[in-house]
């Protein structure tokens, strides 16, 4: 079992934090996922015909993340929150990147609802996971750059396990070690908001949509939540 913890310093600084943790066990990532493929195609069609646009930095959902990034010393226009970067890419190219079915599923749900999302292969997580300020001494190897080692700045909000950093700048980029591949069978997906009072129901809807995309391809799925009043979750 893996415990996810929201550190008191993060809960105090960002009291509107709410994180939906969607777990999928016995995931089968090599078979076709037609519902995910359809969801991606529908989102791209709606963008093309002008009936939907991704949230940008003027949207309150994204604006809150920009303010959070600035508070811990990150320039959000140079290092963008994941949902902002993904939405900008989609608006420019007219298409979402195709990575693998599990990643495509959370990318689609993320950009559709304007909420950052990420995922970790639990078989490559060591110990428990804390969402906390970085100490400034930890190592981080970015997704897709296995030979690169970075050191987050002190105070930068990160996800961290017992041996290193799993995300930088809260949700800007995931680590290479815990990346989700077609062979991942135990995965936790994180959907996040800093505006639980405004977007709590939206977060629940997004988590349910993601679970619905995962469920046909997993033995078990579940949704749990982290928040300042519920800062520990055992997966």
Phi and psi in degrees as GROMACS dihedral restraints (atoms count N, CA, C in turn):
[ dihedral_restraints ]
;  ai    aj    ak    al  type     phi  dphi    fc
    3     4     5     6     1  -122.9    20    10
    4     5     6     7     1   129.1    20    10
    6     7     8     9     1   -97.1    20    10
    7     8     9    10     1   130.7    20    10
    9    10    11    12     1  -101.7    20    10
   10    11    12    13     1   133.0    20    10
   12    13    14    15     1  -129.0    20    10
   13    14    15    16     1   136.6    20    10
   15    16    17    18     1   -96.7    20    10
   16    17    18    19     1   114.3    20    10
   18    19    20    21     1   -64.5    20    10
   19    20    21    22     1   145.8    20    10
   21    22    23    24     1   -54.7    20    10
   22    23    24    25     1   -36.6    20    10
   24    25    26    27     1   -64.1    20    10
   25    26    27    28     1   -35.5    20    10
   27    28    29    30     1   -74.1    20    10
   28    29    30    31     1   -42.9    20    10
   30    31    32    33     1   -60.9    20    10
   31    32    33    34     1   -38.5    20    10
   33    34    35    36     1   -71.2    20    10
   34    35    36    37     1   -42.2    20    10
   36    37    38    39     1   -74.2    20    10
   37    38    39    40     1   -30.0    20    10
   39    40    41    42     1  -131.6    20    10
   40    41    42    43     1    74.1    20    10
   42    43    44    45     1   -67.3    20    10
   43    44    45    46     1   -14.9    20    10
   45    46    47    48     1   -89.6    20    10
   46    47    48    49     1    10.2    20    10
   48    49    50    51     1   -66.3    20    10
   49    50    51    52     1   133.4    20    10
   51    52    53    54     1  -146.2    20    10
   52    53    54    55     1   130.0    20    10
   54    55    56    57     1  -125.2    20    10
   55    56    57    58     1   123.6    20    10
   57    58    59    60     1   -92.7    20    10
   58    59    60    61     1   123.6    20    10
   60    61    62    63     1  -106.2    20    10
   61    62    63    64     1   111.4    20    10
   63    64    65    66     1  -103.2    20    10
   64    65    66    67     1   117.2    20    10
   66    67    68    69     1  -103.8    20    10
   67    68    69    70     1   144.9    20    10
   69    70    71    72     1  -133.9    20    10
   70    71    72    73     1   123.5    20    10
   72    73    74    75     1  -116.9    20    10
   73    74    75    76     1   143.4    20    10
   75    76    77    78     1    69.2    20    10
   76    77    78    79     1    35.6    20    10
   78    79    80    81     1   -70.4    20    10
   79    80    81    82     1   139.1    20    10
   81    82    83    84     1  -115.8    20    10
   82    83    84    85     1    99.3    20    10
   84    85    86    87     1   -96.1    20    10
   85    86    87    88     1    -1.7    20    10
   87    88    89    90     1  -100.3    20    10
   88    89    90    91     1   -14.1    20    10
   90    91    92    93     1   -81.5    20    10
   91    92    93    94     1   160.8    20    10
   93    94    95    96     1   -63.4    20    10
   94    95    96    97     1   144.4    20    10
   96    97    98    99     1  -118.3    20    10
   97    98    99   100     1    82.8    20    10
   99   100   101   102     1   -64.0    20    10
  100   101   102   103     1   -33.4    20    10
  102   103   104   105     1   -68.4    20    10
  103   104   105   106     1   -37.5    20    10
  105   106   107   108     1   -66.7    20    10
  106   107   108   109     1   -45.4    20    10
  108   109   110   111     1   -57.9    20    10
  109   110   111   112     1   -40.4    20    10
  111   112   113   114     1   -67.3    20    10
  112   113   114   115     1   -38.8    20    10
  114   115   116   117     1   -65.6    20    10
  115   116   117   118     1   -40.4    20    10
  117   118   119   120     1   -63.9    20    10
  118   119   120   121     1   -46.2    20    10
  120   121   122   123     1   -63.1    20    10
  121   122   123   124     1   -39.4    20    10
  123   124   125   126     1   -64.9    20    10
  124   125   126   127     1   -42.7    20    10
  126   127   128   129     1   -63.2    20    10
  127   128   129   130     1   -42.2    20    10
  129   130   131   132     1   -67.0    20    10
  130   131   132   133     1   -35.7    20    10
  132   133   134   135     1   -65.0    20    10
  133   134   135   136     1   -44.0    20    10
  135   136   137   138     1   -64.7    20    10
  136   137   138   139     1   -36.2    20    10
  138   139   140   141     1   -64.8    20    10
  139   140   141   142     1   -44.2    20    10
  141   142   143   144     1   -64.9    20    10
  142   143   144   145     1   -37.0    20    10
  144   145   146   147     1   -92.0    20    10
  145   146   147   148     1     4.3    20    10
  147   148   149   150     1    80.3    20    10
  148   149   150   151     1    13.1    20    10
  150   151   152   153     1   -90.2    20    10
  151   152   153   154     1    -3.1    20    10
  153   154   155   156     1  -156.7    20    10
  154   155   156   157     1   144.2    20    10
  156   157   158   159     1  -132.7    20    10
  157   158   159   160     1   144.9    20    10
  159   160   161   162     1   -69.3    20    10
  160   161   162   163     1   151.4    20    10
  162   163   164   165     1   -63.5    20    10
  163   164   165   166     1   137.3    20    10
  165   166   167   168     1  -116.3    20    10
  166   167   168   169     1  -169.6    20    10
  168   169   170   171     1   -70.3    20    10
  169   170   171   172     1    -8.5    20    10
  171   172   173   174     1   -87.6    20    10
  172   173   174   175     1   -11.0    20    10
  174   175   176   177     1   -77.5    20    10
  175   176   177   178     1   135.3    20    10
  177   178   179   180     1   -56.5    20    10
  178   179   180   181     1   -31.1    20    10
  180   181   182   183     1   -64.4    20    10
  181   182   183   184     1   -41.6    20    10
  183   184   185   186     1   -82.9    20    10
  184   185   186   187     1   -37.3    20    10
  186   187   188   189     1   -56.4    20    10
  187   188   189   190     1   -37.3    20    10
  189   190   191   192     1   -62.8    20    10
  190   191   192   193     1   -36.9    20    10
  192   193   194   195     1   -71.5    20    10
  193   194   195   196     1   -36.5    20    10
  195   196   197   198     1   -60.2    20    10
  196   197   198   199     1   -44.0    20    10
  198   199   200   201     1   -63.0    20    10
  199   200   201   202     1   -40.6    20    10
  201   202   203   204     1   -63.3    20    10
  202   203   204   205     1   -45.8    20    10
  204   205   206   207     1   -58.0    20    10
  205   206   207   208     1   -46.1    20    10
  207   208   209   210     1   -61.3    20    10
  208   209   210   211     1   -34.6    20    10
  210   211   212   213     1   -66.2    20    10
  211   212   213   214     1   -27.9    20    10
  213   214   215   216     1  -107.9    20    10
  214   215   216   217     1    21.3    20    10
  216   217   218   219     1    90.5    20    10
  217   218   219   220     1    14.3    20    10
  219   220   221   222     1  -105.2    20    10
  220   221   222   223     1   132.0    20    10
  222   223   224   225     1   -79.8    20    10
  223   224   225   226     1   110.2    20    10
  225   226   227   228     1   -73.8    20    10
  226   227   228   229     1    -7.4    20    10
  228   229   230   231     1   -91.8    20    10
  229   230   231   232     1   -13.3    20    10
  231   232   233   234     1  -100.3    20    10
  232   233   234   235     1   -38.2    20    10
  234   235   236   237     1  -123.5    20    10
  235   236   237   238     1    97.3    20    10
  237   238   239   240     1   -90.1    20    10
  238   239   240   241     1   145.9    20    10
  240   241   242   243     1   -53.2    20    10
  241   242   243   244     1   147.9    20    10
  243   244   245   246     1   -56.6    20    10
  244   245   246   247     1   -42.6    20    10
  246   247   248   249     1   -68.6    20    10
  247   248   249   250     1   -32.3    20    10
  249   250   251   252     1   -67.9    20    10
  250   251   252   253     1   -47.1    20    10
  252   253   254   255     1   -63.3    20    10
  253   254   255   256     1   -42.1    20    10
  255   256   257   258     1   -66.8    20    10
  256   257   258   259     1   -41.7    20    10
  258   259   260   261     1   -64.1    20    10
  259   260   261   262     1   -40.1    20    10
  261   262   263   264     1   -64.0    20    10
  262   263   264   265     1   -40.8    20    10
  264   265   266   267     1   -64.4    20    10
  265   266   267   268     1   -43.0    20    10
  267   268   269   270     1   -63.8    20    10
  268   269   270   271     1   -45.1    20    10
  270   271   272   273     1   -62.7    20    10
  271   272   273   274     1   -35.6    20    10
  273   274   275   276     1   -76.1    20    10
  274   275   276   277     1   -44.4    20    10
  276   277   278   279     1   -95.5    20    10
  277   278   279   280     1   -19.5    20    10
  279   280   281   282     1    78.5    20    10
  280   281   282   283     1     7.0    20    10
  282   283   284   285     1  -150.0    20    10
  283   284   285   286     1   146.9    20    10
  285   286   287   288     1   -84.3    20    10
  286   287   288   289     1   149.8    20    10
  288   289   290   291     1   -67.5    20    10
  289   290   291   292     1   142.8    20    10
  291   292   293   294     1  -100.1    20    10
  292   293   294   295     1   115.4    20    10
  294   295   296   297     1  -106.8    20    10
  295   296   297   298     1   -67.2    20    10
  297   298   299   300     1  -160.8    20    10
  298   299   300   301     1   165.6    20    10
  300   301   302   303     1   -57.5    20    10
  301   302   303   304     1   -40.1    20    10
  303   304   305   306     1   -66.6    20    10
  304   305   306   307     1   -44.5    20    10
  306   307   308   309     1   -67.4    20    10
  307   308   309   310     1   -41.6    20    10
  309   310   311   312     1   -59.8    20    10
  310   311   312   313     1   -34.9    20    10
  312   313   314   315     1   -64.3    20    10
  313   314   315   316     1   -50.0    20    10
  315   316   317   318     1   -74.7    20    10
  316   317   318   319     1   -29.5    20    10
  318   319   320   321     1   -61.6    20    10
  319   320   321   322     1   -42.8    20    10
  321   322   323   324     1   -64.4    20    10
  322   323   324   325     1   -46.7    20    10
  324   325   326   327     1   -64.2    20    10
  325   326   327   328     1   -41.2    20    10
  327   328   329   330     1   -58.7    20    10
  328   329   330   331     1   -54.9    20    10
  330   331   332   333     1   -71.8    20    10
  331   332   333   334     1   -30.6    20    10
  333   334   335   336     1   -62.9    20    10
  334   335   336   337     1   -38.9    20    10
  336   337   338   339     1  -104.4    20    10
  337   338   339   340     1    -0.8    20    10
  339   340   341   342     1    68.8    20    10
  340   341   342   343     1    33.8    20    10
  342   343   344   345     1  -123.9    20    10
  343   344   345   346     1   132.6    20    10
  345   346   347   348     1   -60.4    20    10
  346   347   348   349     1   147.4    20    10
  348   349   350   351     1  -145.2    20    10
  349   350   351   352     1   152.0    20    10
  351   352   353   354     1  -154.9    20    10
  352   353   354   355     1  -179.6    20    10
  354   355   356   357     1  -156.2    20    10
  355   356   357   358     1   153.0    20    10
  357   358   359   360     1  -134.1    20    10
  358   359   360   361     1   135.4    20    10
  360   361   362   363     1   -77.9    20    10
  361   362   363   364     1   110.3    20    10
  363   364   365   366     1   -65.8    20    10
  364   365   366   367     1   -21.4    20    10
  366   367   368   369     1   -72.3    20    10
  367   368   369   370     1   -10.0    20    10
  369   370   371   372     1  -116.4    20    10
  370   371   372   373     1     7.7    20    10
  372   373   374   375     1   -88.8    20    10
  373   374   375   376     1   137.0    20    10
  375   376   377   378     1  -110.4    20    10
  376   377   378   379     1   116.5    20    10
  378   379   380   381     1    74.0    20    10
  379   380   381   382     1  -153.5    20    10
  381   382   383   384     1   -90.0    20    10
  382   383   384   385     1   168.7    20    10
  384   385   386   387     1  -119.8    20    10
  385   386   387   388     1   128.3    20    10
  387   388   389   390     1  -115.9    20    10
  388   389   390   391     1   135.9    20    10
  390   391   392   393     1   -98.5    20    10
  391   392   393   394     1   108.5    20    10
  393   394   395   396     1  -155.0    20    10
  394   395   396   397     1   167.7    20    10
  396   397   398   399     1   -68.8    20    10
  397   398   399   400     1   140.7    20    10
  399   400   401   402     1   -68.4    20    10
  400   401   402   403     1   148.8    20    10
  402   403   404   405     1   -83.3    20    10
  403   404   405   406     1   -23.1    20    10
  405   406   407   408     1    94.6    20    10
  406   407   408   409     1     8.2    20    10
  408   409   410   411     1  -121.5    20    10
  409   410   411   412     1    -3.7    20    10
  411   412   413   414     1   -83.1    20    10
  412   413   414   415     1   160.9    20    10
  414   415   416   417     1  -102.5    20    10
  415   416   417   418     1   146.1    20    10
  417   418   419   420     1  -140.3    20    10
  418   419   420   421     1   128.2    20    10
  420   421   422   423     1  -111.9    20    10
  421   422   423   424     1   113.6    20    10
  423   424   425   426     1   -66.2    20    10
  424   425   426   427     1   150.0    20    10
  426   427   428   429     1   -53.7    20    10
  427   428   429   430     1   129.1    20    10
  429   430   431   432     1    82.2    20    10
  430   431   432   433     1     0.1    20    10
  432   433   434   435     1  -130.4    20    10
  433   434   435   436     1    68.7    20    10
  435   436   437   438     1   -63.8    20    10
  436   437   438   439     1   -16.8    20    10
  438   439   440   441     1   -99.4    20    10
  439   440   441   442     1     5.0    20    10
  441   442   443   444     1  -102.3    20    10
  442   443   444   445     1   136.4    20    10
  444   445   446   447     1  -126.0    20    10
  445   446   447   448     1   123.9    20    10
  447   448   449   450     1  -115.0    20    10
  448   449   450   451     1   162.7    20    10
  450   451   452   453     1  -125.0    20    10
  451   452   453   454     1   109.9    20    10
  453   454   455   456     1   -58.8    20    10
  454   455   456   457     1   149.7    20    10
  456   457   458   459     1   -71.7    20    10
  457   458   459   460     1   149.7    20    10
  459   460   461   462     1   -56.9    20    10
  460   461   462   463     1   133.9    20    10
  462   463   464   465     1    92.9    20    10
  463   464   465   466     1   -16.7    20    10
  465   466   467   468     1   -64.5    20    10
  466   467   468   469     1   133.9    20    10
  468   469   470   471     1   -77.5    20    10
  469   470   471   472     1   132.1    20    10
  471   472   473   474     1  -139.9    20    10
  472   473   474   475     1   159.6    20    10
  474   475   476   477     1   -93.8    20    10
  475   476   477   478     1   133.3    20    10
  477   478   479   480     1  -140.7    20    10
  478   479   480   481     1   139.3    20    10
  480   481   482   483     1  -106.7    20    10
  481   482   483   484     1  -162.8    20    10
  483   484   485   486     1   -69.9    20    10
  484   485   486   487     1   -18.7    20    10
  486   487   488   489     1  -118.8    20    10
  487   488   489   490     1    -7.1    20    10
  489   490   491   492     1   174.9    20    10
  490   491   492   493     1  -171.4    20    10
  492   493   494   495     1   -92.4    20    10
  493   494   495   496     1   133.5    20    10
  495   496   497   498     1   -99.8    20    10
  496   497   498   499     1   -24.4    20    10
  498   499   500   501     1  -144.0    20    10
  499   500   501   502     1   149.8    20    10
  501   502   503   504     1  -108.7    20    10
  502   503   504   505     1   153.8    20    10
  504   505   506   507     1    52.3    20    10
  505   506   507   508     1    44.8    20    10
  507   508   509   510     1    66.8    20    10
  508   509   510   511     1   -66.0    20    10
  510   511   512   513     1  -140.8    20    10
  511   512   513   514     1    17.6    20    10
  513   514   515   516     1   -67.8    20    10
  514   515   516   517     1   -43.7    20    10
  516   517   518   519     1  -152.8    20    10
  517   518   519   520     1   139.6    20    10
  519   520   521   522     1   -90.4    20    10
  520   521   522   523     1   165.7    20    10
  522   523   524   525     1   -84.1    20    10
  523   524   525   526     1   153.6    20    10
  525   526   527   528     1   -69.3    20    10
  526   527   528   529     1   -37.8    20    10
  528   529   530   531     1   -59.6    20    10
  529   530   531   532     1   -39.7    20    10
  531   532   533   534     1  -105.7    20    10
  532   533   534   535     1    20.0    20    10
  534   535   536   537     1   -61.3    20    10
  535   536   537   538     1   152.3    20    10
  537   538   539   540     1   -94.9    20    10
  538   539   540   541     1   124.9    20    10
  540   541   542   543     1  -119.3    20    10
  541   542   543   544     1   178.7    20    10
  543   544   545   546     1   -64.5    20    10
  544   545   546   547     1   -18.6    20    10
  546   547   548   549     1   -97.0    20    10
  547   548   549   550     1    -0.6    20    10
  549   550   551   552     1   -69.7    20    10
  550   551   552   553     1   132.2    20    10
  552   553   554   555     1  -116.8    20    10
  553   554   555   556     1   -18.4    20    10
  555   556   557   558     1  -127.3    20    10
  556   557   558   559     1   106.9    20    10
  558   559   560   561     1  -130.4    20    10
  559   560   561   562     1   142.0    20    10
  561   562   563   564     1  -116.3    20    10
  562   563   564   565     1   131.4    20    10
  564   565   566   567     1  -107.7    20    10
  565   566   567   568     1   135.7    20    10
  567   568   569   570     1  -114.9    20    10
  568   569   570   571     1   125.1    20    10
  570   571   572   573     1  -114.2    20    10
  571   572   573   574     1   136.1    20    10
  573   574   575   576     1  -131.8    20    10
  574   575   576   577     1   147.1    20    10
  576   577   578   579     1  -140.7    20    10
  577   578   579   580     1   150.7    20    10
  579   580   581   582     1  -103.6    20    10
  580   581   582   583     1     4.7    20    10
  582   583   584   585     1  -127.4    20    10
  583   584   585   586     1    60.7    20    10
  585   586   587   588     1   -59.0    20    10
  586   587   588   589     1   -32.6    20    10
  588   589   590   591     1   -67.3    20    10
  589   590   591   592     1   -30.8    20    10
  591   592   593   594     1   -95.0    20    10
  592   593   594   595     1   -38.5    20    10
  594   595   596   597     1  -116.9    20    10
  595   596   597   598     1    17.8    20    10
  597   598   599   600     1   -60.9    20    10
  598   599   600   601     1   -44.7    20    10
  600   601   602   603     1   -68.3    20    10
  601   602   603   604     1   -37.0    20    10
  603   604   605   606     1   -61.4    20    10
  604   605   606   607     1   -42.3    20    10
  606   607   608   609     1   -61.3    20    10
  607   608   609   610     1   -43.2    20    10
  609   610   611   612     1   -62.4    20    10
  610   611   612   613     1   -42.1    20    10
  612   613   614   615     1   -62.6    20    10
  613   614   615   616     1   -44.4    20    10
  615   616   617   618     1   -63.6    20    10
  616   617   618   619     1   -42.2    20    10
  618   619   620   621     1   -63.6    20    10
  619   620   621   622     1   -40.7    20    10
  621   622   623   624     1   -65.1    20    10
  622   623   624   625     1   -40.6    20    10
  624   625   626   627     1   -62.9    20    10
  625   626   627   628     1   -43.1    20    10
  627   628   629   630     1   -64.0    20    10
  628   629   630   631     1   -44.2    20    10
  630   631   632   633     1   -60.3    20    10
  631   632   633   634     1   -39.4    20    10
  633   634   635   636     1   -64.0    20    10
  634   635   636   637     1   -35.3    20    10
  636   637   638   639     1   -71.1    20    10
  637   638   639   640     1   -33.5    20    10
  639   640   641   642     1   -80.1    20    10
  640   641   642   643     1   -36.6    20    10
  642   643   644   645     1   -54.5    20    10
  643   644   645   646     1   -41.3    20    10
  645   646   647   648     1   -64.7    20    10
  646   647   648   649     1   -12.2    20    10
  648   649   650   651     1  -120.7    20    10
  649   650   651   652     1    20.1    20    10
  651   652   653   654     1  -140.3    20    10
  652   653   654   655     1   154.3    20    10
  654   655   656   657     1   -75.3    20    10
  655   656   657   658     1   -37.7    20    10
  657   658   659   660     1  -145.2    20    10
  658   659   660   661     1   144.5    20    10
  660   661   662   663     1  -134.6    20    10
  661   662   663   664     1   155.6    20    10
  663   664   665   666     1  -157.4    20    10
  664   665   666   667     1   159.1    20    10
  666   667   668   669     1  -126.8    20    10
  667   668   669   670     1   128.9    20    10
  669   670   671   672     1  -131.6    20    10
  670   671   672   673     1   163.2    20    10
  672   673   674   675     1  -129.3    20    10
  673   674   675   676     1   142.2    20    10
  675   676   677   678     1  -109.1    20    10
  676   677   678   679     1   141.8    20    10
  678   679   680   681     1  -162.4    20    10
  679   680   681   682     1   165.5    20    10
  681   682   683   684     1   -55.0    20    10
  682   683   684   685     1   -32.1    20    10
  684   685   686   687     1   -89.8    20    10
  685   686   687   688     1     1.0    20    10
  687   688   689   690     1  -147.9    20    10
  688   689   690   691     1    72.5    20    10
  690   691   692   693     1   -86.6    20    10
  691   692   693   694     1     3.0    20    10
  693   694   695   696     1  -130.6    20    10
  694   695   696   697     1   134.4    20    10
  696   697   698   699     1  -136.8    20    10
  697   698   699   700     1   131.0    20    10
  699   700   701   702     1  -101.5    20    10
  700   701   702   703     1   124.3    20    10
